[in-house]
């Protein structure tokens, strides 16, 4: 899979899965922009990738920020070929303890921001044409306690993926979703602190282990590559079989 001289934007690109995705694209020749809220990890990724990457600080959940980020990225990279909507928030806890702001934040980051970024990227994506890969979650189709906002927002992202694949397909733009299962990032630190719960998740995973960000990144690259040119509107599970 070669992405030589293609321009890629990865949101939430400073840490975890996003960082691994950015590194994988750069290793295959892409020009990469990493966007996120925290300047320090973004700058670290950009430095590590040398001249193949830029860092753009911004909160994609805030009105106007998707447009600003896309303008900055397309100017710096000379266009945009692949958009990876990886930024996400993981609210957890019983609904009784969730504020309106908590609920709004889940949908603002996990649903509205990806759609806004796609909208703002359309002029650039139409030129190649381009590819969108949304990062969802394997639990979007499951019922789990204390995760209602997260699960419902990720399911909404799946539906947006399908609807936009139909809408944008005639323009040559592919839209797919990669749904990770339990992956070794800071998002599962709360499970690491509860060994019994973590063991239950692992026992429910046919491959019997936690995934790592690099494995997820390879799936994202495959979906974004020309090898998947006939695939759109799909949710590709990357969970070791957890969803089964």
C-alpha positions in Angstrom: 0.0 0.0 0.0 1.6 3.2 -1.2 0.3 6.7 -0.3 3.2 8.5 -1.9 2.5 12.2 -2.0 -1.1 11.8 -0.9 -2.3 14.3 1.7 -3.9 12.8 4.9 -5.6 14.4 7.9 -5.9 12.4 11.1 -7.9 13.9 13.9 -7.1 12.9 17.4 -3.6 12.3 15.9 -1.5 13.1 19.0 -1.8 9.9 20.9 -3.0 6.3 20.8 -4.7 5.0 17.7 -4.5 8.4 15.9 -0.8 8.6 16.4 -0.3 5.0 15.1 -2.4 5.9 12.0 -0.4 9.0 11.3 2.9 7.1 11.6 1.6 4.3 9.3 0.5 6.8 6.6 3.8 8.7 6.8 5.8 5.5 6.6 4.1 4.8 3.2 4.9 8.1 1.7 1.9 10.3 2.7 2.0 13.9 3.8 0.2 13.9 7.1 -1.5 16.5 9.2 -2.4 15.5 12.8 -5.0 17.6 14.5 -6.1 17.6 18.2 -6.7 19.6 21.3 -3.3 19.2 23.0 -0.4 21.0 21.4 2.4 19.0 23.0 1.6 15.5 21.8 0.8 16.8 18.3 4.1 18.6 18.1 5.9 15.4 19.2 4.3 13.4 16.5 5.1 16.0 13.9 8.8 16.1 15.0 9.0 12.3 14.9 7.7 12.2 11.4 10.0 15.0 10.2 9.1 16.8 7.0 6.2 14.5 6.3 3.9 15.9 9.0 2.4 19.1 10.4 0.5 19.6 13.6 -2.7 21.6 13.8 -4.2 22.4 17.2 -7.9 22.7 17.5 -11.0 21.2 19.1 -13.1 19.7 16.3 -16.2 19.7 18.5 -16.3 23.5 18.5 -18.3 25.4 15.8 -16.1 26.8 13.1 -13.0 24.7 14.1 -13.5 21.9 11.4 -13.6 24.6 8.7 -10.5 26.3 10.1 -8.6 23.0 10.4 -9.4 21.9 6.9 -8.4 25.2 5.4 -5.0 25.1 7.3 -4.4 21.5 6.3 -5.2 21.9 2.6 -3.1 25.0 2.3 -0.1 23.3 4.0 -0.4 20.0 2.2 -1.6 21.2 -1.2 -4.9 19.4 -0.9 -6.5 16.5 0.9 -6.9 12.9 -0.3 -7.7 11.0 2.9 -9.7 12.2 6.0 -9.5 9.9 9.1 -12.0 11.0 11.7 -10.4 9.4 14.7 -11.0 12.1 17.4 -13.5 10.9 20.0 -14.6 11.2 23.6 -15.5 8.3 25.8 -18.0 9.4 28.5 -18.8 6.7 31.0 -21.0 6.4 34.0 -24.7 5.9 34.7 -27.1 8.2 32.9 -28.4 9.5 36.2 -25.0 11.2 36.7 -24.6 12.6 33.2 -25.2 16.3 32.7 -26.6 17.8 29.5 -23.1 19.0 28.7 -21.8 15.5 29.0 -24.4 14.2 26.5 -23.8 17.1 24.1 -20.0 16.6 24.2 -20.4 13.0 23.2 -22.4 13.8 20.1 -20.5 17.0 19.3 -17.2 15.1 19.1 -18.2 11.7 18.0 -20.9 12.5 15.4 -21.2 16.2 14.5 -17.5 16.9 14.2 -16.8 14.0 11.7 -19.7 15.2 9.6 -18.6 18.8 9.7 -15.1 17.8 8.8 -16.3 15.7 5.8 -18.5 18.7 4.7 -15.6 21.1 4.8 -13.3 18.6 3.1 -15.5 17.9 0.1 -14.0 20.5 -2.3 -10.6 18.8 -1.8 -11.8 15.2 -1.7 -13.7 15.6 -5.0 -10.5 16.3 -6.9 -8.8 12.9 -6.6 -11.5 11.6 -5.6 -10.8 11.1 -1.9 -11.5 8.7 0.9 -13.0 9.1 4.4 -12.4 6.6 7.2 -14.4 7.1 10.3 -13.2 5.4 13.5 -16.2 4.0 15.4 -16.3 1.3 18.1 -17.2 -2.3 18.2 -19.6 -1.6 21.1 -21.8 0.6 18.9 -24.0 -2.5 18.2 -23.9 -3.8 21.8 -25.8 -3.0 24.9 -23.5 -2.1 27.9 -24.4 -0.4 31.1 -22.9 3.1 31.9 -22.0 3.7 28.2 -25.3 4.9 26.7 -23.9 8.2 25.4 -20.8 6.7 23.9 -22.6 3.7 22.4 -25.4 5.7 20.8 -23.0 8.3 19.4 -20.8 5.7 17.8 -23.9 4.0 16.3 -24.9 7.3 14.9 -21.5 7.6 13.3 -22.0 4.2 11.6 -25.3 5.4 10.2 -23.7 8.6 9.0 -21.0 6.5 7.3 -23.7 4.5 5.3 -25.7 7.6 4.4 -22.7 9.5 3.2 -21.4 6.6 1.3 -24.6 6.7 -0.7 -24.6 10.5 -1.0 -21.0 10.9 -1.9 -20.4 7.8 -4.0 -21.6 9.4 -7.2 -18.8 12.0 -6.6 -16.3 9.2 -6.4 -15.7 9.6 -2.6 -15.6 6.4 -0.5 -16.8 6.5 3.1 -16.1 3.6 5.4 -15.9 3.0 9.2 -13.3 1.0 11.1 -14.6 -0.2 14.5 -11.9 -1.0 17.0 -12.5 -3.2 20.0 -10.5 -3.0 23.2 -7.2 -1.4 22.2 -4.2 -0.7 24.4 -4.5 3.1 24.7 -5.2 5.5 27.6 -9.0 5.1 26.9 -8.9 1.8 28.7 -6.9 2.9 31.7 -10.1 2.5 33.8 -10.2 -1.2 32.8 -6.5 -1.7 33.7 -7.4 -0.5 37.2 -10.2 -3.1 37.4 -8.5 -6.5 36.6 -11.6 -8.6 37.0 -13.5 -6.4 34.5 -10.6 -6.4 32.1 -10.4 -10.2 32.3 -14.1 -10.5 31.4 -13.5 -8.4 28.3 -10.6 -10.5 27.3 -12.5 -13.8 27.9 -15.3 -12.5 25.7 -12.8 -11.8 22.9 -12.2 -15.0 20.7 -8.6 -14.0 20.1 -8.1 -13.8 23.8 -6.2 -10.5 24.1 -6.2 -6.7 23.8 -5.4 -5.2 20.4 -2.7 -2.6 19.8 -2.9 0.7 17.9 -0.6 -0.5 15.2 -3.0 -3.3 14.3 -5.8 -0.9 14.0 -3.7 1.5 11.9 -3.0 -1.2 9.4 -6.7 -1.8 8.9 -7.3 1.9 8.4 -4.6 2.0 5.8 -6.0 -1.0 4.0 -9.5 0.6 3.9 -8.1 3.9 2.6 -5.9 2.2 0.0 -6.7 1.6 -3.7 -7.0 -2.1 -2.8 -10.4 -1.2 -1.3 -11.5 0.9 -4.2 -14.7 -1.1 -4.6 -15.6 -0.9 -0.9 -17.8 1.9 0.6 -20.4 2.3 3.3 -19.0 -0.6 5.3 -18.2 -1.0 9.0 -15.0 -3.1 9.4 -14.7 -4.7 12.8 -11.2 -4.8 14.3 -11.8 -6.3 17.7 -10.4 -9.8 17.8 -14.0 -11.0 17.4 -15.4 -9.3 20.5 -18.6 -8.2 18.7 -19.4 -11.9 17.9 
